[in-house]
Amino acid sequence: MPKMKTHSGAKKRFKVVGKAKVKYKKPGQRHLLIGDSGNKSRLARKSVMVTRADMKAIKKMMPYSF
């Protein structure tokens, strides 16, 4: 059976940490920032964990990370 390919978009955006938890960076910090409130900008700086509902899709895209 051939090897499965890792989704190249997923490997750039997600990082597996700890015991099968997936971390990602929130969007919205690159451009068009003038209209955002300070609170929104501050919250977007933090990395967050992927929700349980999305884990199945992430595991499918990154088969060798878990």
C-alpha positions in Angstrom: 0.0 0.0 0.0 1.4 3.4 -0.9 2.2 6.1 1.7 -0.4 8.7 2.5 0.4 12.3 1.8 0.2 14.9 4.4 -2.0 17.9 3.4 0.5 20.7 2.7 -1.8 23.4 3.9 -2.5 21.6 7.1 1.2 21.0 7.9 1.8 24.8 7.6 -1.0 25.8 9.9 -1.2 23.2 12.6 1.3 21.8 15.1 0.8 18.6 17.2 1.6 19.3 20.9 1.4 17.2 24.0 -0.8 14.1 23.9 -2.6 14.4 20.5 -3.5 18.1 20.9 -3.3 20.4 17.9 -2.3 24.0 18.1 -3.0 26.7 15.5 -2.6 30.5 15.2 -5.7 32.6 14.9 -6.1 34.5 11.6 -6.4 38.2 11.3 -2.9 39.7 12.1 -1.4 40.3 8.7 -3.2 43.2 7.0 -6.3 45.4 7.1 -5.8 45.9 10.8 -7.0 49.6 11.0 -10.6 48.7 11.6 -10.0 46.2 14.4 -10.4 47.0 18.0 -7.4 46.6 20.3 -9.2 43.8 22.1 -9.7 41.8 18.9 -6.0 42.3 18.0 -4.8 41.1 21.4 -7.0 38.0 21.3 -5.8 37.1 17.8 -2.1 37.0 19.0 -2.6 33.9 21.1 -2.4 30.4 19.8 -5.4 28.1 20.5 -6.1 24.4 20.5 -8.3 22.8 17.8 -11.8 21.8 19.0 -12.7 18.1 19.4 -15.2 18.4 16.6 -12.4 19.3 14.1 -9.9 16.7 15.3 -11.1 14.0 13.0 -10.5 16.1 9.9 -7.1 17.2 11.1 -6.0 13.6 11.8 -7.0 12.7 8.3 -4.9 15.5 6.8 -1.9 14.8 8.9 -1.7 11.0 9.2 1.9 10.7 10.5 1.8 13.4 13.1 -0.2 11.4 15.7 
